[in-house]
Amino acid sequence: MRLVRFALGLMLIGAGVGAAVAQMPALRGGPMLDCSGLPCVDMTLANGRQLRMLIDTGDAQSILDAGVAKALGLTVEPVTDADGKVIPRYAKTTVTGAKIGDGALGEMKMLVMDLAGPMKKNQMPTADGTLAYTAFKNRVLEMDYPGKRVVFSEPLTSETACPAIAPARCETLTTPTFGKQGPPILVATGFTMNGKPITAQIDTLYSGTMLIYPTSVEKLGLAEMAKSTKQRMFHYTDGGVEMLEAGPVAEAFEGQTLGKRAPIYFATPDVHLPDGMFDGTVGHELFEHSVLVMDLKGMRVWMKG
């Protein structure tokens, strides 16, 4: 969801790949819940306190609401920049013994900031915080939308074998920055629009289908569609922004149809842009009938219908 996209560079993921190849590991976790139509989970801490957490693959920083951190009695420290100056509105803490169902996440470093304000303004779903993709560093994360499950592996020490799944195959995950000054985010190959390949950020808190950025409009043959005057509000992206809606188009992942006559979206001036570093962003409405699997050790992605 990119709440802190340009602010910080803490707790970032590495993308190392081991030399050995192993079979798919065991996956554990719990129910995928619904927070304003977007995926969330109940996370239990070592003290038994249960928190409702959004799954946010569109951000590199897991976040805990400041009021929740205070109620838990957590030690909260200021966040400083490279010059040692305190960054206003941000703090950091550590939680221990974190679990989702029967899956253990263990100790987690988190940013602390006011989330109650954005929730009151309907700028994000009501929750105690967010779990970024970095919370699952070196693990396989599976988000089973039809089965309503979020499961993940233990941290891996070697690369897992790419499963033989028809019709899709494994594609590549990379972590370019969102724009020249942004943090690293998850970008995948394998998605197509009207048969044309795109590189797309995977953002589970973006509620739409495909958002195509201005630098890729011409090469994808979407110049006329991008002139659409129809708008749709996305309350939980960039603090709430209007986007242009057009279509229909065919949207797929590795030959697996995700939308035969799906809408497509284009940025308005209020949408933060990635400076042409990838083509678009894909979100909830493309995933809701599929199983999305991200190998955050081998840095690959695949989908099951």
N, C-alpha and C positions, 0 to 999 in steps of 0.2 A: 504493500500500500504506500510505501515510500514516505512515511511520516517524517523521517529524519534523513532524507536522501542526501542533502548537501551539508549536513551539520557535522558528522562524525566519521571517524575511520577506525573504530574500536572493534575488537572481537570478530575479525574477519576470517572467512573460511579459506582453507587451502585445498588445492585440487590435485594432490599427489595421487599417482596410480601405482599400485604395487606390481611387481614383476610376475608373481604367481597368480594363477587363475583358479578360483574355487566355485563350487556350485552355489546356487542362490541360498542365502542364509535364512534361518528361521525369523519370522516377523511376528512381533507382539505389539499390542496397543489396546485401543478402546473405541467406543462409539464415536462416529462423526456426528456432531450436533449441528443445529441450525441456529445461527446468530444473524438475524435479519436477512436470511436467505443465503448466508455465506458460511463456510466451514469453520467449526470451532470444536474444542474438546474440553473435557474436564481434566485438569492436571492436579494431582495430589502431591503435597510437599511432605518432607520428613516429619513435620509436626502434626500431620493429619489434616491440615487446612486444604480445602479444595478450591481451586481457582478455575474460572471459565476463560479459556485462552483461544483467541483467533489463530488460525493457521495462515501465516502471511509469507508466502514465498516471494513476494515482491519487495521485501526489505531484507537488509543484511543485519539488522539489529532487533533482537527480541526486547520487548518493552513491558514494563510493569507500571501500572497506574500508581501515582505518588500516594494517593490516599490508601490504596491497598498495602503498599510497602510500609506505610506508617502503622496501619492497623496490625500488620504482622510483626511489628517491632524489629524490622530488618535494619541493619547498619547501612546507611546511605552515605556515599561519598560524592564530592563534586567531580565533574568532568572538566578536564583542562585541555587546551589546545597545545600545539607543538611548542609554543612559547611559555607554557605553564600558566596561561591565563584561564580563569574559570569561565566556562561556557554557560551563559544564563539559561535557565529553564530545563537543564539536563543534569541528571545525577546518575549514579550507578550503584548496583548492589549485586549480591550473590544469593541464590536460593539453593537449598540442598535437598537431596532425596527426591527430586522431581520424577513423577511417574504419570504415564497416561495408560489407564487400565493396568494390564500386566506387563507393560513395556517401561523399562527404566531409562530415564534421561540423566539422572544423577545430579551433579552440581552444575548450575547454570549461571553465567554472568549475564546480567540484564541491565538495560538502561531504565531509568526511572524518570517519568515525566507525567504531567497532568493529562490524563485521558478523559477525565470526567467532563471537561469543558467541551472538547470535540463531540463527545457522545450527546451532550445536551443540545448541541447544534445540529445533530443528525449528520455529523461528518465522519462517524465511524460507528459500527455496531456496538451495542452494549456488551462489555466484557471487562475482565480484570486486566487484560494485557494481550500481547501478541507473541507468537512463536515464529521467528524468522527461519529461513532455510538453514541458517547457521546453527540452529538448535539441534539439527540432525546431521552435523558434520561427520563425514566418513561413514555414514549409514545409508542403507536403502530405505527410502520413505515411500510408502504406498498409500495413496488416497483413493479409496474405493467409494466413489460417489453413489452408485446404485445400492451397494451393500451397506452403506453408512458406517464405514470403518476407517480409522487412521491407524496404520500399523508400521512398524519400523524395526530394523535390525539392531543388534549391538554394534558398536564401532568396529569397522572392518580393518584388517591388517593387510589384506590382499584383494586384488580385483576379482569380482564375481563374473561367472560366465553369463554372457548375454542369452536370455531365454529364447527358445524358438517359439515365437508367437506369430501366428498368421492372422491378418495380412501384414501387420506392422513388424518393424525390426527396431533394434536399438539405434538411437540417434545421439548426437553429441550435446553435452551441456558445457557451456563456458561461463566465465564470470567477468565480462567487461564492465566497466563503470557505466552508470547511467549518466551520460553526458561527461564532459571533460573534468568536471569537478565532483561528480557523484560517487557513491559507494559501489562496490561490485554487486551485481545482481545476476540472477539465473537467466541465461539466454540459450534457447534450444534450436537445433536444426530439425528438419522433418515435417514441419507444418507447411501446408500449401493453401493458396487462395486461387481458385479457378485453375488449378493445376500448376501454378507458378510457385516455386519454393520461396519461403520467407524465413528469416531468422527472427525469432520472437521471444521476448521476455515472458516467463511464466509467472503470472501474478494471480494467486488464488483469491485475493481480495478485490480484484477488478471484476465486476459483476457482468461485464459484457462478453461478446464473442471475440472478434479480432479488431484491434485498433491499429491502423496503419499510419505511420508518421510521415510528415510532409516530404522528407528526402527520398521516400520510396514510392510515392504516388505515381510518378511518371513511368518508372521502370516496370511497374506492375499493371500499367494500362488502366489506371483508375482516375485519370484526370477529370472525366465527366462526372463520375460518381462523387468525387470530392467536392463538387460544386453544390451538393445537396444543401437545402435550407432547413431540412427536418432536424430537430435537435432532441437529444435525450440527456437528462441529468443523471450523473453518476455521483451519488452522495459520498461514497467512500473512497474515491480516488482523488488524490491531490487536494483534499479538504473540501471536495464538492465542485465538480466542473461539468459544464455542458460539452457534449461532443456532437458532431454531425453524424447522422445515421443515413445509410444508403443501402443498396442491395436490390435483389438478392444475389449472393455469390455462393460458390461451393467451397466449403472449408473442410480440410482433412488433415490427418496425420499419417504419413507413410501409407497412403492408400486406404486408410480407414476413414470413412466419411463421418465427420462430426456435425456437419450441417449442410444439407443439400441446397436449401434456399435460405441461407442465413443472412442476417444483417451484417453490415460491416461499418466501422466507425472511423472518423477522421478527427484530428485535433482542431480545437478552437484555440484562440490566443491564450486562454487560461490553462491549457494543458502543458505540463512540464515536458520538455523534449530531450531526447538522448543524443542530440548533436550528430545524427546520422550513423550512430555506431551499430545499430541493428534496425530491422524493418518495422517491427510492431510489437504489440503486447497481446497475449491471449489470456482469457480469463474464464470465470466460472461457467458461463453459458456454453462454452465449448467442452468443458470437462464433466458436466453434471450427469451424463449418461455413460460415462466411461470410468476405467480404473487408470489413474495416472501414477506412474512409478518413476521415481528419480533416484538414481544411484549416485550418491554424493561422495563416494570414494572413487569409483571409476569415472565419474562425471559423464553419465549417460542417462538417457530418458527413453521410456517406451510407454505405450498405452494399450490397454486391453478393452475391447468393446463389451 
